[in-house]
Amino acid sequence: MAKENLDTIYIELLVQACQMDSDRIWMQGSLGIDINSKKPYEDSDIVMADLLLESMEKEGTYFIFSCCCGMPDCSGWEKGIEVIHEEDTIVWNLLDHNKTFRFDRKRMESDIEEVIQEAKNYNAYFTDREIRYVGFGYNMNPYE
């Protein structure tokens, strides 16, 4: 398939300060995804980093986006995203929204590698300054 027929995806690391009380403050990462310059999910949703990474390795149906409470169906993701691997392309069928996107596999892999390296850089930077940094993803260790 010609590159001009592909959708654009941009995967980025977002880092913010979090606080439970005045003595418990840390930096936390999360992933953001734009498809064709728009978020495919609501502002209250999160990207499930572990499932995104798994979907890059094998086909299947994944709940890559979820409500911030952790329940995908709470924000309308009842069927998930069917992920299909083609030669140089990753296809996402958003089953709940009747949309299909086709992405350049190398671009996605490059974005993910960049995010992982950024998380490692932040971890080293904040550790040197004795600031706790929590990487992105709730069910994974980005430093492995």
C-alpha positions in Angstrom: 0.0 0.0 0.0 1.3 3.4 -0.9 2.5 5.6 2.0 0.1 8.4 1.0 -2.9 6.2 1.8 -1.7 5.7 5.4 -3.1 7.5 8.4 -0.6 9.4 10.6 -0.1 8.4 14.2 2.0 10.3 16.7 2.8 8.6 20.0 4.4 10.8 22.7 5.4 10.7 26.3 3.6 13.2 28.6 5.1 14.0 32.0 3.4 15.8 34.9 3.9 16.4 38.5 1.5 14.5 40.9 0.8 15.1 44.6 -1.0 13.2 47.3 0.0 15.6 50.0 2.8 18.1 50.7 5.3 15.3 51.4 4.3 12.9 48.6 5.1 14.5 45.3 6.4 12.7 42.2 6.7 12.9 38.5 4.6 10.6 36.4 4.6 9.7 32.7 1.7 8.6 30.4 1.3 8.1 26.7 -0.6 10.4 24.4 -1.7 9.3 20.9 -2.9 11.5 18.0 -4.2 10.0 14.8 -4.4 12.4 11.8 -3.8 15.3 14.3 -6.7 14.3 16.6 -7.0 12.2 19.8 -9.1 9.1 19.1 -10.2 9.0 22.7 -11.8 11.3 25.3 -9.8 13.6 27.5 -10.7 11.5 30.5 -9.4 8.3 28.8 -5.9 6.9 29.2 -3.6 4.9 26.9 -2.9 1.4 28.2 0.8 1.3 27.4 1.2 -2.4 28.1 -1.6 -3.3 25.6 -0.3 -0.9 23.0 3.1 -2.6 23.2 1.6 -6.1 23.1 -0.5 -5.1 20.1 2.7 -4.2 18.2 3.9 -7.8 18.7 0.8 -9.8 17.9 -2.6 -9.4 16.3 -5.8 -9.5 18.3 -8.4 -7.3 19.9 -7.1 -4.9 22.6 -8.5 -2.2 24.9 -5.6 0.3 24.1 -7.8 3.1 25.3 -9.6 3.0 28.6 -11.4 5.3 31.0 -9.1 6.7 33.7 -10.9 4.5 36.2 -9.4 1.4 34.4 -12.7 0.2 33.0 -12.7 0.6 29.2 -16.5 0.2 28.8 -17.0 3.2 31.3 -15.9 5.5 28.4 -17.5 3.6 25.6 -14.8 1.1 24.7 -16.9 -2.0 24.9 -15.5 -3.9 21.9 -11.9 -2.5 21.7 -9.6 -2.2 18.8 -8.9 -5.1 16.4 -5.2 -4.9 15.5 -4.1 -6.5 12.2 -0.5 -6.8 11.1 0.2 -6.5 7.4 3.7 -6.4 5.9 4.7 -2.8 6.6 1.4 -1.7 8.1 -0.5 -1.9 11.3 -4.3 -1.7 10.9 -6.6 -0.6 13.8 -10.3 -1.3 13.5 -12.0 0.8 16.2 -14.9 -1.6 16.7 -16.9 0.7 18.9 -16.6 3.7 16.5 -16.7 2.0 13.1 -13.4 3.5 12.0 -10.4 1.9 10.4 -6.9 3.4 10.5 -3.7 2.1 8.7 -0.3 3.1 10.1 3.3 2.8 8.9 4.7 0.1 11.2 8.2 1.6 11.3 6.9 5.0 12.3 5.0 3.5 15.2 8.0 1.4 16.3 10.2 4.5 16.1 7.8 6.6 18.2 7.6 3.8 20.8 11.4 3.4 21.0 11.7 7.2 21.4 9.1 7.2 24.2 11.0 4.4 26.0 14.3 6.2 25.7 12.7 9.5 27.0 11.3 7.6 30.0 14.7 6.3 30.8 16.2 9.8 30.4 13.6 11.2 32.8 14.2 8.4 35.2 17.9 9.1 35.3 17.4 12.9 35.5 14.9 12.8 38.3 16.8 10.1 40.2 20.0 12.2 40.2 17.9 15.0 41.9 16.2 12.6 44.3 12.8 13.2 42.7 10.6 10.1 42.3 9.7 9.4 38.7 7.0 6.9 37.7 7.4 5.8 34.1 4.5 5.4 31.7 2.0 2.5 31.9 0.3 1.0 34.9 1.2 -2.6 34.3 4.7 -2.4 33.0 8.3 -1.4 33.7 9.6 0.8 30.9 13.2 0.4 32.1 13.4 -3.3 31.3 
